[in-house]
Amino acid sequence: MTQLQEELRDIIKGTIDGLTSFVESECVPVEQKYREILENEAKLFGEDGRLVPEIREARDEIRKRSAKAGYWSMFAPQSIGGDELPAVAAVYIIEALYRKYGAGHLMIGFSNGFLTSPLMGSFVDGPSHMFAQASEAIKTDIVPSLMAGEKTTCFGATEPDAGSDLWNLKCKARKVGDEWVINGTKQWITNSPYADYAIVFAVTNDEKYAKHNIFESGITCFIVDTKQPGVDTNTIFPIMGHVSSDCGNVIMEDVKVKEEYVLGNVDQGLIAAMSGISEGRLGIASSMVGLAEWALDMSIQYAKERQTFGRPLADRQAIQWMLADSAIEIFHAKYATLRTAELIDEYPKTGRVPIKEISIAKCYAVDICQAVCDRAIQIHGGMGLS
């Protein structure tokens, strides 16, 4: 092991230990305080589909404290004040968090139809690598509040007729004087009901857009204040099994954005979009590995404790097969994700963004997590659905 590898190992271990201590001291007591509300979604959400005030305020406070402790922005680029931990470190840290706490903790991570975490900012809600391209105006007016956890963003790419197909966008922006005027609808936007700013991708040059060139895409990225006239984020989508979610629409009608609030270069916004999406996909892969490990750990423990016909479940070969299959799939997903992270960290030397590998890791990790959790439910029997 090289000195650099040893240093990175120590950083990862120290961060995981510190983050765990933060969760135990700042998040767990809040969950206990609001347990009655958190365990009943009829009490968790108001009639408008948003979190009730006390829960929203609790999440906001945890985010601010996490920012002060250094965890909220630990993956953000150094150019805006983040720690810019390597992608490999991010994989281990996110995996460890979800392996220890699993799902169902709204004050920690994925829960109740929410894909945001008040602990760690990502491209869907906080400071991310996209802001490495920020103008001085954005760095001065917007970035400080994001870094402090006082405000959040949402990532406005997908549309009703486009999904993730960024070559089928209908949202457009036209230049009027020294401002841009945006019209269009973004759909299934994580954190849109709560975001202070929307990172919006709109077509600004039809001729370039028609050529499908990723570097001169004809798409421009804008920072839109969601409270300004013409922006509507009232739509919230309830998802299967939940009363609500943190996903919704961002509808824009003649929304004006100053030139200095363009993120990156005009007509080159697809580069920023792929940066954000790639960062998010790696984070999802890491969390899915952790969740799968959590489910397997629970399954192994239960299989050892549960007795049927005088013997523990763990003695049954059918159960052993299920546990083994889960362990094999987790192994593959974990090391596919880690190798992909290594390729991302090698970008300064290679100049290659491993988009294909990022997509593979995310897709496979999500698939195996679902399979592992399904087996875990079966192993737990009726308890798996209780």
Contacts in CASP RR format, 6 or more apart in sequence:
PFRMAT RR
TARGET T0000
AUTHOR 0000-0000-0000
METHOD contacts of the structure
MODEL  1
MTQLQEELRDIIKGTIDGLTSFVESECVPVEQKYREILENEAKLFGEDGR
LVPEIREARDEIRKRSAKAGYWSMFAPQSIGGDELPAVAAVYIIEALYRK
YGAGHLMIGFSNGFLTSPLMGSFVDGPSHMFAQASEAIKTDIVPSLMAGE
KTTCFGATEPDAGSDLWNLKCKARKVGDEWVINGTKQWITNSPYADYAIV
FAVTNDEKYAKHNIFESGITCFIVDTKQPGVDTNTIFPIMGHVSSDCGNV
IMEDVKVKEEYVLGNVDQGLIAAMSGISEGRLGIASSMVGLAEWALDMSI
QYAKERQTFGRPLADRQAIQWMLADSAIEIFHAKYATLRTAELIDEYPKT
GRVPIKEISIAKCYAVDICQAVCDRAIQIHGGMGLS
1 9 0 8 1.000
8 86 0 8 1.000
8 88 0 8 1.000
8 89 0 8 1.000
11 85 0 8 1.000
11 89 0 8 1.000
12 89 0 8 1.000
12 92 0 8 1.000
12 93 0 8 1.000
15 71 0 8 1.000
15 74 0 8 1.000
15 85 0 8 1.000
15 89 0 8 1.000
15 93 0 8 1.000
16 92 0 8 1.000
16 93 0 8 1.000
16 96 0 8 1.000
16 97 0 8 1.000
19 71 0 8 1.000
19 93 0 8 1.000
19 96 0 8 1.000
19 97 0 8 1.000
19 119 0 8 1.000
20 96 0 8 1.000
20 97 0 8 1.000
20 100 0 8 1.000
22 65 0 8 1.000
22 66 0 8 1.000
22 69 0 8 1.000
22 71 0 8 1.000
22 119 0 8 1.000
23 97 0 8 1.000
23 101 0 8 1.000
23 108 0 8 1.000
23 119 0 8 1.000
26 62 0 8 1.000
26 65 0 8 1.000
26 66 0 8 1.000
27 62 0 8 1.000
27 105 0 8 1.000
27 107 0 8 1.000
27 108 0 8 1.000
27 118 0 8 1.000
27 119 0 8 1.000
28 107 0 8 1.000
30 58 0 8 1.000
30 62 0 8 1.000
30 107 0 8 1.000
31 38 0 8 1.000
31 105 0 8 1.000
31 106 0 8 1.000
31 107 0 8 1.000
31 108 0 8 1.000
33 58 0 8 1.000
34 54 0 8 1.000
34 55 0 8 1.000
34 58 0 8 1.000
36 43 0 8 1.000
37 43 0 8 1.000
37 44 0 8 1.000
37 52 0 8 1.000
37 54 0 8 1.000
37 55 0 8 1.000
38 44 0 8 1.000
38 55 0 8 1.000
38 106 0 8 1.000
38 112 0 8 1.000
41 112 0 8 1.000
41 242 0 8 1.000
41 243 0 8 1.000
41 244 0 8 1.000
42 243 0 8 1.000
43 52 0 8 1.000
44 51 0 8 1.000
44 52 0 8 1.000
44 55 0 8 1.000
44 106 0 8 1.000
44 112 0 8 1.000
44 243 0 8 1.000
45 51 0 8 1.000
45 52 0 8 1.000
45 243 0 8 1.000
45 244 0 8 1.000
46 52 0 8 1.000
48 234 0 8 1.000
48 236 0 8 1.000
49 193 0 8 1.000
49 236 0 8 1.000
49 238 0 8 1.000
49 243 0 8 1.000
49 244 0 8 1.000
50 56 0 8 1.000
50 193 0 8 1.000
50 194 0 8 1.000
50 236 0 8 1.000
50 244 0 8 1.000
51 59 0 8 1.000
55 106 0 8 1.000
56 194 0 8 1.000
58 107 0 8 1.000
59 106 0 8 1.000
59 107 0 8 1.000
59 118 0 8 1.000
60 118 0 8 1.000
62 107 0 8 1.000
62 118 0 8 1.000
62 119 0 8 1.000
63 72 0 8 1.000
63 118 0 8 1.000
63 119 0 8 1.000
63 149 0 8 1.000
63 152 0 8 1.000
64 148 0 8 1.000
64 149 0 8 1.000
64 150 0 8 1.000
66 72 0 8 1.000
66 118 0 8 1.000
66 119 0 8 1.000
66 120 0 8 1.000
66 149 0 8 1.000
67 73 0 8 1.000
67 147 0 8 1.000
67 148 0 8 1.000
67 149 0 8 1.000
67 150 0 8 1.000
68 148 0 8 1.000
70 83 0 8 1.000
71 119 0 8 1.000
71 120 0 8 1.000
72 119 0 8 1.000
72 120 0 8 1.000
72 121 0 8 1.000
72 126 0 8 1.000
72 127 0 8 1.000
72 147 0 8 1.000
72 149 0 8 1.000
73 81 0 8 1.000
73 82 0 8 1.000
73 83 0 8 1.000
73 121 0 8 1.000
73 127 0 8 1.000
73 147 0 8 1.000
74 82 0 8 1.000
74 83 0 8 1.000
74 85 0 8 1.000
74 93 0 8 1.000
74 120 0 8 1.000
75 82 0 8 1.000
75 83 0 8 1.000
75 84 0 8 1.000
75 85 0 8 1.000
75 90 0 8 1.000
75 120 0 8 1.000
75 121 0 8 1.000
75 122 0 8 1.000
75 128 0 8 1.000
75 279 0 8 1.000
76 82 0 8 1.000
76 83 0 8 1.000
76 84 0 8 1.000
76 121 0 8 1.000
76 126 0 8 1.000
76 127 0 8 1.000
76 128 0 8 1.000
76 129 0 8 1.000
76 131 0 8 1.000
76 147 0 8 1.000
77 84 0 8 1.000
77 129 0 8 1.000
77 131 0 8 1.000
77 132 0 8 1.000
78 84 0 8 1.000
79 132 0 8 1.000
80 127 0 8 1.000
80 131 0 8 1.000
80 132 0 8 1.000
80 134 0 8 1.000
80 139 0 8 1.000
80 143 0 8 1.000
80 147 0 8 1.000
81 147 0 8 1.000
82 127 0 8 1.000
82 147 0 8 1.000
85 93 0 8 1.000
86 341 0 8 1.000
86 345 0 8 1.000
87 282 0 8 1.000
87 340 0 8 1.000
87 341 0 8 1.000
87 342 0 8 1.000
87 344 0 8 1.000
87 345 0 8 1.000
88 338 0 8 1.000
88 341 0 8 1.000
88 342 0 8 1.000
88 345 0 8 1.000
90 282 0 8 1.000
90 283 0 8 1.000
90 286 0 8 1.000
90 341 0 8 1.000
91 282 0 8 1.000
91 283 0 8 1.000
91 285 0 8 1.000
91 286 0 8 1.000
91 289 0 8 1.000
91 337 0 8 1.000
91 338 0 8 1.000
91 341 0 8 1.000
92 286 0 8 1.000
93 120 0 8 1.000
93 286 0 8 1.000
94 120 0 8 1.000
94 283 0 8 1.000
94 286 0 8 1.000
94 287 0 8 1.000
94 290 0 8 1.000
95 286 0 8 1.000
95 287 0 8 1.000
95 289 0 8 1.000
95 290 0 8 1.000
95 293 0 8 1.000
95 334 0 8 1.000
96 290 0 8 1.000
97 108 0 8 1.000
97 109 0 8 1.000
97 119 0 8 1.000
97 120 0 8 1.000
97 287 0 8 1.000
97 290 0 8 1.000
98 109 0 8 1.000
98 110 0 8 1.000
98 286 0 8 1.000
98 287 0 8 1.000
98 289 0 8 1.000
98 290 0 8 1.000
98 291 0 8 1.000
98 293 0 8 1.000
98 294 0 8 1.000
99 289 0 8 1.000
99 290 0 8 1.000
99 291 0 8 1.000
99 293 0 8 1.000
99 294 0 8 1.000
99 297 0 8 1.000
100 294 0 8 1.000
101 108 0 8 1.000
101 109 0 8 1.000
101 294 0 8 1.000
102 290 0 8 1.000
102 291 0 8 1.000
102 294 0 8 1.000
103 109 0 8 1.000
103 110 0 8 1.000
103 111 0 8 1.000
103 291 0 8 1.000
103 294 0 8 1.000
104 110 0 8 1.000
104 111 0 8 1.000
104 112 0 8 1.000
105 111 0 8 1.000
106 112 0 8 1.000
106 114 0 8 1.000
107 118 0 8 1.000
108 117 0 8 1.000
108 118 0 8 1.000
108 119 0 8 1.000
109 116 0 8 1.000
109 117 0 8 1.000
109 118 0 8 1.000
109 119 0 8 1.000
110 117 0 8 1.000
110 287 0 8 1.000
110 291 0 8 1.000
112 242 0 8 1.000
112 244 0 8 1.000
112 245 0 8 1.000
113 239 0 8 1.000
113 242 0 8 1.000
113 244 0 8 1.000
113 245 0 8 1.000
113 246 0 8 1.000
113 247 0 8 1.000
114 245 0 8 1.000
114 246 0 8 1.000
115 124 0 8 1.000
115 190 0 8 1.000
115 191 0 8 1.000
115 246 0 8 1.000
115 247 0 8 1.000
116 122 0 8 1.000
116 124 0 8 1.000
116 125 0 8 1.000
116 152 0 8 1.000
116 190 0 8 1.000
116 191 0 8 1.000
116 246 0 8 1.000
121 127 0 8 1.000
121 128 0 8 1.000
122 128 0 8 1.000
122 279 0 8 1.000
122 280 0 8 1.000
122 283 0 8 1.000
123 129 0 8 1.000
123 130 0 8 1.000
123 155 0 8 1.000
123 275 0 8 1.000
123 276 0 8 1.000
123 277 0 8 1.000
123 279 0 8 1.000
123 280 0 8 1.000
124 153 0 8 1.000
124 154 0 8 1.000
124 155 0 8 1.000
124 190 0 8 1.000
124 191 0 8 1.000
124 280 0 8 1.000
125 152 0 8 1.000
125 153 0 8 1.000
125 154 0 8 1.000
125 190 0 8 1.000
125 191 0 8 1.000
125 195 0 8 1.000
126 146 0 8 1.000
126 149 0 8 1.000
126 152 0 8 1.000
126 153 0 8 1.000
127 143 0 8 1.000
127 146 0 8 1.000
127 147 0 8 1.000
128 275 0 8 1.000
128 276 0 8 1.000
128 279 0 8 1.000
129 275 0 8 1.000
129 276 0 8 1.000
129 279 0 8 1.000
130 199 0 8 1.000
130 221 0 8 1.000
130 263 0 8 1.000
130 272 0 8 1.000
130 275 0 8 1.000
130 276 0 8 1.000
130 279 0 8 1.000
131 138 0 8 1.000
131 139 0 8 1.000
131 143 0 8 1.000
131 146 0 8 1.000
131 263 0 8 1.000
133 263 0 8 1.000
133 264 0 8 1.000
133 265 0 8 1.000
133 272 0 8 1.000
134 142 0 8 1.000
134 143 0 8 1.000
134 263 0 8 1.000
134 264 0 8 1.000
135 260 0 8 1.000
135 261 0 8 1.000
135 262 0 8 1.000
135 263 0 8 1.000
135 264 0 8 1.000
136 260 0 8 1.000
137 258 0 8 1.000
137 260 0 8 1.000
137 261 0 8 1.000
138 223 0 8 1.000
138 260 0 8 1.000
138 261 0 8 1.000
138 263 0 8 1.000
142 151 0 8 1.000
142 197 0 8 1.000
142 223 0 8 1.000
142 261 0 8 1.000
145 151 0 8 1.000
145 196 0 8 1.000
146 152 0 8 1.000
146 153 0 8 1.000
146 197 0 8 1.000
151 196 0 8 1.000
151 197 0 8 1.000
152 191 0 8 1.000
152 194 0 8 1.000
152 195 0 8 1.000
152 196 0 8 1.000
152 197 0 8 1.000
153 191 0 8 1.000
153 195 0 8 1.000
153 196 0 8 1.000
153 197 0 8 1.000
153 198 0 8 1.000
153 199 0 8 1.000
154 189 0 8 1.000
154 190 0 8 1.000
154 191 0 8 1.000
154 192 0 8 1.000
154 194 0 8 1.000
154 195 0 8 1.000
154 197 0 8 1.000
154 198 0 8 1.000
154 199 0 8 1.000
154 226 0 8 1.000
154 250 0 8 1.000
155 189 0 8 1.000
155 190 0 8 1.000
155 199 0 8 1.000
155 276 0 8 1.000
156 186 0 8 1.000
156 189 0 8 1.000
156 192 0 8 1.000
156 198 0 8 1.000
156 199 0 8 1.000
156 200 0 8 1.000
156 201 0 8 1.000
156 250 0 8 1.000
157 164 0 8 1.000
157 166 0 8 1.000
157 186 0 8 1.000
157 201 0 8 1.000
157 273 0 8 1.000
157 277 0 8 1.000
158 164 0 8 1.000
158 186 0 8 1.000
158 187 0 8 1.000
158 188 0 8 1.000
158 189 0 8 1.000
159 168 0 8 1.000
159 169 0 8 1.000
159 170 0 8 1.000
159 171 0 8 1.000
159 184 0 8 1.000
159 185 0 8 1.000
159 186 0 8 1.000
159 187 0 8 1.000
160 185 0 8 1.000
160 187 0 8 1.000
161 168 0 8 1.000
161 170 0 8 1.000
162 168 0 8 1.000
162 169 0 8 1.000
162 170 0 8 1.000
163 187 0 8 1.000
163 188 0 8 1.000
164 277 0 8 1.000
166 201 0 8 1.000
166 217 0 8 1.000
166 219 0 8 1.000
166 270 0 8 1.000
166 273 0 8 1.000
167 209 0 8 1.000
167 212 0 8 1.000
169 201 0 8 1.000
169 202 0 8 1.000
169 203 0 8 1.000
169 209 0 8 1.000
169 219 0 8 1.000
170 184 0 8 1.000
170 185 0 8 1.000
171 182 0 8 1.000
171 183 0 8 1.000
171 184 0 8 1.000
171 185 0 8 1.000
171 186 0 8 1.000
171 200 0 8 1.000
171 201 0 8 1.000
171 202 0 8 1.000
171 203 0 8 1.000
171 252 0 8 1.000
172 182 0 8 1.000
172 183 0 8 1.000
172 184 0 8 1.000
172 202 0 8 1.000
172 203 0 8 1.000
172 204 0 8 1.000
173 180 0 8 1.000
173 181 0 8 1.000
173 182 0 8 1.000
173 183 0 8 1.000
173 202 0 8 1.000
173 203 0 8 1.000
173 204 0 8 1.000
173 220 0 8 1.000
173 222 0 8 1.000
173 257 0 8 1.000
174 180 0 8 1.000
174 181 0 8 1.000
174 204 0 8 1.000
175 181 0 8 1.000
175 204 0 8 1.000
176 256 0 8 1.000
178 258 0 8 1.000
178 259 0 8 1.000
179 256 0 8 1.000
179 257 0 8 1.000
179 258 0 8 1.000
179 259 0 8 1.000
180 204 0 8 1.000
180 220 0 8 1.000
180 222 0 8 1.000
180 256 0 8 1.000
180 257 0 8 1.000
180 258 0 8 1.000
180 259 0 8 1.000
180 262 0 8 1.000
181 254 0 8 1.000
181 255 0 8 1.000
181 256 0 8 1.000
181 257 0 8 1.000
182 200 0 8 1.000
182 202 0 8 1.000
182 222 0 8 1.000
182 224 0 8 1.000
182 252 0 8 1.000
182 254 0 8 1.000
182 255 0 8 1.000
182 256 0 8 1.000
182 257 0 8 1.000
183 252 0 8 1.000
183 253 0 8 1.000
183 254 0 8 1.000
183 255 0 8 1.000
184 202 0 8 1.000
184 251 0 8 1.000
184 252 0 8 1.000
184 253 0 8 1.000
185 249 0 8 1.000
185 250 0 8 1.000
185 251 0 8 1.000
185 252 0 8 1.000
186 192 0 8 1.000
186 198 0 8 1.000
186 200 0 8 1.000
186 249 0 8 1.000
186 250 0 8 1.000
186 251 0 8 1.000
186 252 0 8 1.000
187 248 0 8 1.000
187 249 0 8 1.000
188 237 0 8 1.000
188 247 0 8 1.000
188 248 0 8 1.000
189 198 0 8 1.000
189 247 0 8 1.000
189 248 0 8 1.000
189 249 0 8 1.000
189 250 0 8 1.000
190 246 0 8 1.000
190 247 0 8 1.000
191 246 0 8 1.000
192 198 0 8 1.000
192 226 0 8 1.000
192 233 0 8 1.000
192 246 0 8 1.000
192 247 0 8 1.000
192 248 0 8 1.000
192 249 0 8 1.000
192 250 0 8 1.000
193 233 0 8 1.000
193 234 0 8 1.000
193 236 0 8 1.000
193 246 0 8 1.000
193 248 0 8 1.000
194 246 0 8 1.000
195 226 0 8 1.000
195 233 0 8 1.000
196 225 0 8 1.000
196 226 0 8 1.000
196 227 0 8 1.000
197 223 0 8 1.000
197 224 0 8 1.000
197 225 0 8 1.000
197 226 0 8 1.000
198 223 0 8 1.000
198 224 0 8 1.000
198 226 0 8 1.000
198 231 0 8 1.000
198 233 0 8 1.000
198 250 0 8 1.000
199 221 0 8 1.000
199 222 0 8 1.000
199 223 0 8 1.000
199 224 0 8 1.000
199 263 0 8 1.000
199 272 0 8 1.000
200 221 0 8 1.000
200 222 0 8 1.000
200 223 0 8 1.000
200 224 0 8 1.000
200 250 0 8 1.000
200 252 0 8 1.000
201 219 0 8 1.000
201 220 0 8 1.000
201 221 0 8 1.000
201 222 0 8 1.000
201 269 0 8 1.000
201 270 0 8 1.000
201 272 0 8 1.000
201 273 0 8 1.000
202 219 0 8 1.000
202 220 0 8 1.000
202 222 0 8 1.000
203 209 0 8 1.000
203 218 0 8 1.000
203 219 0 8 1.000
204 218 0 8 1.000
204 219 0 8 1.000
204 220 0 8 1.000
204 266 0 8 1.000
204 267 0 8 1.000
205 218 0 8 1.000
205 267 0 8 1.000
206 218 0 8 1.000
208 216 0 8 1.000
208 217 0 8 1.000
208 218 0 8 1.000
208 267 0 8 1.000
209 217 0 8 1.000
209 218 0 8 1.000
209 219 0 8 1.000
214 270 0 8 1.000
214 271 0 8 1.000
214 274 0 8 1.000
215 268 0 8 1.000
215 270 0 8 1.000
215 271 0 8 1.000
216 267 0 8 1.000
216 268 0 8 1.000
217 267 0 8 1.000
217 268 0 8 1.000
217 269 0 8 1.000
217 270 0 8 1.000
217 271 0 8 1.000
218 267 0 8 1.000
218 268 0 8 1.000
218 269 0 8 1.000
218 270 0 8 1.000
219 267 0 8 1.000
219 268 0 8 1.000
219 269 0 8 1.000
219 270 0 8 1.000
219 273 0 8 1.000
220 262 0 8 1.000
220 266 0 8 1.000
220 267 0 8 1.000
220 268 0 8 1.000
220 269 0 8 1.000
221 262 0 8 1.000
221 263 0 8 1.000
221 264 0 8 1.000
221 269 0 8 1.000
221 272 0 8 1.000
221 273 0 8 1.000
222 257 0 8 1.000
222 261 0 8 1.000
222 262 0 8 1.000
222 263 0 8 1.000
223 257 0 8 1.000
223 261 0 8 1.000
223 262 0 8 1.000
223 263 0 8 1.000
224 231 0 8 1.000
224 250 0 8 1.000
224 252 0 8 1.000
224 255 0 8 1.000
224 257 0 8 1.000
224 261 0 8 1.000
225 231 0 8 1.000
226 233 0 8 1.000
226 250 0 8 1.000
228 255 0 8 1.000
228 256 0 8 1.000
229 255 0 8 1.000
230 252 0 8 1.000
230 253 0 8 1.000
230 254 0 8 1.000
230 255 0 8 1.000
231 250 0 8 1.000
231 251 0 8 1.000
231 252 0 8 1.000
231 255 0 8 1.000
232 249 0 8 1.000
232 250 0 8 1.000
232 251 0 8 1.000
232 252 0 8 1.000
232 253 0 8 1.000
233 248 0 8 1.000
233 249 0 8 1.000
233 250 0 8 1.000
233 251 0 8 1.000
235 248 0 8 1.000
235 249 0 8 1.000
235 251 0 8 1.000
236 244 0 8 1.000
236 245 0 8 1.000
236 246 0 8 1.000
236 247 0 8 1.000
236 248 0 8 1.000
237 244 0 8 1.000
237 245 0 8 1.000
237 247 0 8 1.000
237 248 0 8 1.000
238 244 0 8 1.000
238 245 0 8 1.000
239 245 0 8 1.000
239 247 0 8 1.000
263 269 0 8 1.000
263 272 0 8 1.000
264 272 0 8 1.000
274 353 0 8 1.000
274 355 0 8 1.000
278 344 0 8 1.000
278 353 0 8 1.000
278 355 0 8 1.000
278 358 0 8 1.000
281 358 0 8 1.000
281 359 0 8 1.000
281 361 0 8 1.000
281 362 0 8 1.000
282 337 0 8 1.000
282 340 0 8 1.000
282 341 0 8 1.000
282 344 0 8 1.000
282 358 0 8 1.000
282 361 0 8 1.000
282 362 0 8 1.000
283 362 0 8 1.000
284 362 0 8 1.000
284 365 0 8 1.000
284 366 0 8 1.000
285 333 0 8 1.000
285 336 0 8 1.000
285 337 0 8 1.000
285 340 0 8 1.000
285 358 0 8 1.000
285 361 0 8 1.000
285 362 0 8 1.000
285 364 0 8 1.000
285 365 0 8 1.000
285 366 0 8 1.000
286 337 0 8 1.000
286 365 0 8 1.000
288 333 0 8 1.000
288 362 0 8 1.000
288 365 0 8 1.000
288 366 0 8 1.000
288 368 0 8 1.000
288 369 0 8 1.000
289 330 0 8 1.000
289 333 0 8 1.000
289 334 0 8 1.000
289 337 0 8 1.000
289 365 0 8 1.000
289 369 0 8 1.000
290 369 0 8 1.000
291 369 0 8 1.000
291 373 0 8 1.000
292 326 0 8 1.000
292 329 0 8 1.000
292 330 0 8 1.000
292 333 0 8 1.000
292 365 0 8 1.000
292 368 0 8 1.000
292 369 0 8 1.000
292 372 0 8 1.000
292 373 0 8 1.000
293 330 0 8 1.000
295 326 0 8 1.000
295 369 0 8 1.000
295 372 0 8 1.000
295 373 0 8 1.000
295 375 0 8 1.000
295 376 0 8 1.000
296 323 0 8 1.000
296 326 0 8 1.000
296 327 0 8 1.000
296 330 0 8 1.000
296 372 0 8 1.000
296 376 0 8 1.000
298 376 0 8 1.000
298 380 0 8 1.000
299 322 0 8 1.000
299 323 0 8 1.000
299 326 0 8 1.000
299 375 0 8 1.000
299 376 0 8 1.000
299 379 0 8 1.000
299 380 0 8 1.000
300 314 0 8 1.000
300 323 0 8 1.000
302 313 0 8 1.000
302 379 0 8 1.000
302 380 0 8 1.000
302 383 0 8 1.000
303 312 0 8 1.000
303 313 0 8 1.000
303 314 0 8 1.000
303 319 0 8 1.000
303 323 0 8 1.000
303 379 0 8 1.000
304 312 0 8 1.000
304 313 0 8 1.000
304 314 0 8 1.000
305 312 0 8 1.000
306 312 0 8 1.000
306 313 0 8 1.000
307 313 0 8 1.000
308 316 0 8 1.000
313 319 0 8 1.000
313 379 0 8 1.000
314 320 0 8 1.000
314 323 0 8 1.000
319 379 0 8 1.000
322 375 0 8 1.000
322 378 0 8 1.000
322 379 0 8 1.000
323 375 0 8 1.000
323 379 0 8 1.000
325 371 0 8 1.000
325 375 0 8 1.000
326 371 0 8 1.000
326 372 0 8 1.000
326 375 0 8 1.000
326 376 0 8 1.000
329 368 0 8 1.000
329 371 0 8 1.000
329 372 0 8 1.000
330 368 0 8 1.000
330 372 0 8 1.000
332 364 0 8 1.000
332 368 0 8 1.000
333 361 0 8 1.000
333 364 0 8 1.000
333 365 0 8 1.000
333 368 0 8 1.000
333 369 0 8 1.000
336 357 0 8 1.000
336 360 0 8 1.000
336 361 0 8 1.000
336 364 0 8 1.000
336 365 0 8 1.000
337 361 0 8 1.000
337 365 0 8 1.000
339 357 0 8 1.000
340 354 0 8 1.000
340 357 0 8 1.000
340 358 0 8 1.000
340 360 0 8 1.000
340 361 0 8 1.000
343 350 0 8 1.000
343 352 0 8 1.000
343 354 0 8 1.000
343 357 0 8 1.000
344 353 0 8 1.000
344 354 0 8 1.000
344 358 0 8 1.000
346 352 0 8 1.000
347 353 0 8 1.000
376 384 0 8 1.000
377 384 0 8 1.000
377 385 0 8 1.000
END
